[in-house]
Amino acid sequence: MVGILREFGPGIWIADGPTVTAAAGFHYPTRMAVIRLSGGGLFIWSPVELTDELRAEVDGLGEVRFLIPPNSLHHVFLADWQRSYTDAKVYAPPGLREKRGDIRFDGDLGDTPDTDWADDLDQVVMRGNRITIEIVFFHRESRTVLFTDLIQHFRPGWFKGWRALVARLDLMVAVEPSVPRKFRAAFTDWRAARAAIQRVLAWPAEKVLMAHGEPVTENGQAVVRRAFRWLVGQ
């Protein structure tokens, strides 16, 4: 059911939002995460559509303090959240300030976590991708690594007709979570990308959360390593 928070681990909840339509008519599911910070307040990752029901459940967990779009593609519902939570700080990934002049940004996301969430989360910037530059997060308490678009795993039958063929060739629909071929080809600096993913692989991840795919609940680090085997060569 859309908008229902589900506990994903200690201090982290997830909610599925509506399906959105992207370029060429491809339909994408949406997913967000709510993380309760040890210092108090909530960290909202990749906000989905804000319904009355979802807002009530979020408010029941605590005060929304941070709104985090993890790349320049996941911003569709951000303005609604900012209007509803006027005191929350919004942080911009590379490229989003230029796209959304209507949103007030309070800071920028980089390789160093903000002091307000550094005790709970680590983060890495996957630079040099022509499609979007993604910030990958790691929630320590639940041992969850959070990817947005760089790892995807659509269920069989999600796409129809010629889109199903494109999705299969692009590795959007594969045996296990994978980096779509379009994102692999879009990296302009493999050395920088390799250094970034090595930092991700150093995290003791047990779980993997994706915006587009069912979450992985065990052996997360191994899943990420296999997804990026084409880059790290292992």
Secondary structure, 3 states (H helix, E strand, C coil): CCCCCEEEECCEEEEEEEEEECHHHCEEEEEEEEEECCCCCEEEECCCCCCHHHHHHHHHHCCEEEEECCCCCCCCCHHHHHHHCCCCEEEECCCHHHHCCCCCCCEECCCCCCCCCCCCEEEEEECCECCCCEEEEEECCCCEEECCCCCEECCCCCCCHHHHHHHHHCCCCCCCCECCHHHHHHECCHHHHHHHHHHHHCCCCCEEECCCECCECCCHHHHHHHHCHHHHCC
